[in-house]
C-alpha cells in the first residue's frame, strides 16, 4: 500500500506529567488497515527526568496495538533508565497497549543518560480503522520537568488494505 511520511518541523516541549498532543505529526488514516512507526528524537533537561508517549486515533478503530522500545545501559534487569550511549549488549525495554489513548502511556522511562542530549524512542503499531481520523502522538514528562520532542522526529505510515 501507499507509504506516507511526516516530520516534525519544530521542537515541542512539555514540562508536565500530562500527555499532550505532539502537534505537527498527525496523519490521516482512512478506512482500512494501517501500520505505523514513530522515530522520536527527544531530550530531557535533567538526567533524572524520564519521558512517556501514547498513540491515539481520532476516528473509530476495531483493533489497535502499539509497542514502544528504548535502549537501557543495564544488562541484568530493566531499570527504566534510558541510554543512548549503550555500546555493549544491553537491554531493550518498552511498553505496549491494546487500545488507542490520549492519556495512558506505553510505559514511562525514569531517567536519561545525559541531559539535553538526543535520545531515541521507537513506537510501532497496527490499527484497523472503520471511521477515518488522525493518527496522533502524545508526549509527557515522567516528572514535572522539561522534556522535548525534537524537530525532525518522524512518522512512517503504511496503508496495508
Secondary structure as the mmCIF struct_conf table of DSSP 4:
data_model
#
loop_
_struct_conf.conf_type_id
_struct_conf.id
_struct_conf.beg_label_comp_id
_struct_conf.beg_label_asym_id
_struct_conf.beg_label_seq_id
_struct_conf.end_label_comp_id
_struct_conf.end_label_asym_id
_struct_conf.end_label_seq_id
STRN STRN1 UNK A 3 UNK A 7
BEND BEND1 UNK A 10 UNK A 10
STRN STRN2 UNK A 12 UNK A 14
BEND BEND2 UNK A 16 UNK A 18
STRN STRN3 UNK A 20 UNK A 21
TURN_TY1_P TURN_TY1_P1 UNK A 23 UNK A 24
STRN STRN4 UNK A 27 UNK A 29
BEND BEND3 UNK A 31 UNK A 31
STRN STRN5 UNK A 32 UNK A 44
BEND BEND4 UNK A 45 UNK A 46
TURN_TY1_P TURN_TY1_P2 UNK A 47 UNK A 48
STRN STRN6 UNK A 51 UNK A 57
BEND BEND5 UNK A 58 UNK A 59
STRN STRN7 UNK A 60 UNK A 71
STRN STRN8 UNK A 72 UNK A 72
BEND BEND6 UNK A 73 UNK A 73
BEND BEND7 UNK A 75 UNK A 77
BEND BEND8 UNK A 80 UNK A 80
STRN STRN9 UNK A 81 UNK A 82
BEND BEND9 UNK A 84 UNK A 84
BEND BEND10 UNK A 88 UNK A 89
STRN STRN10 UNK A 92 UNK A 97
BEND BEND11 UNK A 98 UNK A 99
BEND BEND12 UNK A 102 UNK A 104
BEND BEND13 UNK A 106 UNK A 106
STRN STRN11 UNK A 108 UNK A 108
STRN STRN12 UNK A 111 UNK A 112
BEND BEND14 UNK A 113 UNK A 114
TURN_TY1_P TURN_TY1_P3 UNK A 115 UNK A 116
STRN STRN13 UNK A 119 UNK A 131
STRN STRN14 UNK A 133 UNK A 141
BEND BEND15 UNK A 142 UNK A 145
STRN STRN15 UNK A 147 UNK A 149
HELX_LH_PP_P HELX_LH_PP_P1 UNK A 150 UNK A 150
TURN_TY1_P TURN_TY1_P4 UNK A 151 UNK A 152
STRN STRN16 UNK A 154 UNK A 159
#
